[in-house]
């Protein structure tokens, strides 16, 4: 197994509003093979998202592997409602940073494909 950062295997890593009280985190992969390997490894899960965002796992509302788009989509509760007092990112567009350093284990033949 080799470790690869999500930034090496994903074309897009982003966050956005999913309504005023939820955020969606998207990981969109460059190619189907990388997506399938990460999906099969199941390293991107609710427990990881909860740990990265320092929230209870119950605040990870959904985690979906969406095959047609080669994407993993997680929806979490926002710590503050969009636009409320204390909220710092009304669009939810800058909340993906914790995902940038995540590493996933891939088969050692990863670089040969």
Secondary structure by P-SEA (a helix, b strand, c coil): cccccccccccccbbbbccccbbbbbbbbccaaaaaaaaaaccccaaaaaaaacccccccccccccccccbbbbbbbbcccccccccccccccccccccccbbbbcccccccc
